[in-house]
Amino acid sequence: MLFRVDPTSTVPLGDQIAASVRRAVAEGAVVPGERLPAARVLAESLGVNVHTVLRGYQRLREEGLIELRRGRGAAITAGASPQRARLLERVREAVADARDLGMTEDELLALVRSELDA
Amino acid sequence: MTSKNLGRATLAALPFVLALLVDLVLHLTVKDRLPARLAVHFDAGGSADGYMGITAHLLYTVTSLLVLGALWAFIAADGKLYGRAHRWFIGGGFAVAAFLGYLMIAVLFVNVDAPESGPDGGFPLRHIAVALGAAVLAGVLGLLCSRLVPAVEDPRDADPANRERIALADGEVAGWARGIGVWWAPVAVLVLLATGVTVGLEVNWFIGAPLFVLALVVATFCRPHVTVDRRGLTVSGLLPRPRVRVPLERMAGADSRRVNALAEYGGWGYRIRPERSGVITRSGEAIVVSLSSGREFAVTVDDSATGAALLNTLLDRQRTGR
């Protein structure tokens, strides 16, 4: 799996690592069950802190793309389909756009809810 | 099967067929002078200690040569051995056929006019030396004959100028990592452990202990991973060390191509050959790095195209000093 981070970007490094995995899943480059490199290995490889990598992995876990198991490392979940990864990417874009527009959290959630009820 | 493959298969099987024919003809000429049971196995001193009936011995000779001939023909026709490996394979077949063919004839002839208890003179050990000599001669003949059939084309013909790249922004840091599944590593660990402990208990621990240590090293490589980053290409196991790393400074370029474990590397594991080395866990796709020294280093890993493309990108970066 290809990981790319840009230290000069304003996006936090952990998020950039998460974005790399999301992109790989969206492109079908990785399949469910595949293991991610150990956080220590990836941190050394990219020249970032281990905790930065773990933050990225934690984020992916919250999104349901990977599962973290003690002693077994991180692996892509069975439910991590390219569609799901692309949906997550669009949600992130929607949140970023809403922030740019100055919307509050409640306003955005109200928007999503009205769309769900429609 | 193409006509080329047919030619290769015929040549590979030829020495075994010839050995079989010669054995059969000689068997017929001396048949009436053989005892009812033949001495077919001899101890280190050359005295007979194993016997077989005439028919059983004949069957044994025919079957073993036929099976070996078929095996050689099949592997040659399979076309996975190319270039020099194919020629050595043919030569090896000639050598094996000559060695076995000679020994079987020699066993037959020591039994001529011999009593039931086995030949008086036993089995003169010079026959082994002659068999080895015959093997060398036949091997050379096989090497020469192998030039008669067209060599299998070497699939390694990538054009270095057209190597794939990955578009990276200035200042962007990229790394590629991938695990390798090695299904046979746990088996190897168990075998090494068992052998180490057995040898340690039964013989001595000076031989047993190194096997034990080797088992532990292999154990850390049960689930190795390959990383490509600004430091180069690394294959590491469970622990930070031992590991195999080729720094970017030593590389000229990288390709993704299929490698054949047996034909190109002579087996599996960490292989070092005259012109190439590598971590070879299976036949199939691999990142193959051309080193500045002219040698090659290969790692068998899935999605090798991405890994090789990133290596070439990082090499470009290093050359332009970014």
HADDOCK unambig.tbl for C-alpha pairs under 7 A between the chains (distance, minus, plus):
assign (segid A and resid 1 and name CA) (segid B and resid 176 and name CA) 5.46 0.50 0.50
assign (segid A and resid 1 and name CA) (segid B and resid 177 and name CA) 5.51 0.50 0.50
assign (segid A and resid 1 and name CA) (segid B and resid 178 and name CA) 6.10 0.50 0.50
assign (segid A and resid 2 and name CA) (segid B and resid 175 and name CA) 5.96 0.50 0.50
assign (segid A and resid 2 and name CA) (segid B and resid 176 and name CA) 4.39 0.50 0.50
assign (segid A and resid 2 and name CA) (segid B and resid 177 and name CA) 6.76 0.50 0.50
assign (segid A and resid 3 and name CA) (segid B and resid 174 and name CA) 5.56 0.50 0.50
assign (segid A and resid 3 and name CA) (segid B and resid 175 and name CA) 5.12 0.50 0.50
assign (segid A and resid 3 and name CA) (segid B and resid 176 and name CA) 5.87 0.50 0.50
assign (segid A and resid 4 and name CA) (segid B and resid 172 and name CA) 6.71 0.50 0.50
assign (segid A and resid 4 and name CA) (segid B and resid 173 and name CA) 5.55 0.50 0.50
assign (segid A and resid 4 and name CA) (segid B and resid 174 and name CA) 4.16 0.50 0.50
assign (segid A and resid 4 and name CA) (segid B and resid 175 and name CA) 6.28 0.50 0.50
assign (segid A and resid 5 and name CA) (segid B and resid 172 and name CA) 5.71 0.50 0.50
assign (segid A and resid 5 and name CA) (segid B and resid 173 and name CA) 5.21 0.50 0.50
assign (segid A and resid 5 and name CA) (segid B and resid 174 and name CA) 6.32 0.50 0.50
assign (segid A and resid 6 and name CA) (segid B and resid 171 and name CA) 6.28 0.50 0.50
assign (segid A and resid 6 and name CA) (segid B and resid 172 and name CA) 4.28 0.50 0.50
assign (segid A and resid 6 and name CA) (segid B and resid 173 and name CA) 5.92 0.50 0.50
assign (segid A and resid 7 and name CA) (segid B and resid 172 and name CA) 6.94 0.50 0.50
assign (segid A and resid 37 and name CA) (segid B and resid 177 and name CA) 6.29 0.50 0.50
assign (segid A and resid 37 and name CA) (segid B and resid 178 and name CA) 6.91 0.50 0.50
assign (segid A and resid 45 and name CA) (segid B and resid 175 and name CA) 6.11 0.50 0.50
assign (segid A and resid 45 and name CA) (segid B and resid 229 and name CA) 5.86 0.50 0.50
assign (segid A and resid 46 and name CA) (segid B and resid 173 and name CA) 6.40 0.50 0.50
assign (segid A and resid 46 and name CA) (segid B and resid 174 and name CA) 6.59 0.50 0.50
assign (segid A and resid 46 and name CA) (segid B and resid 175 and name CA) 6.00 0.50 0.50
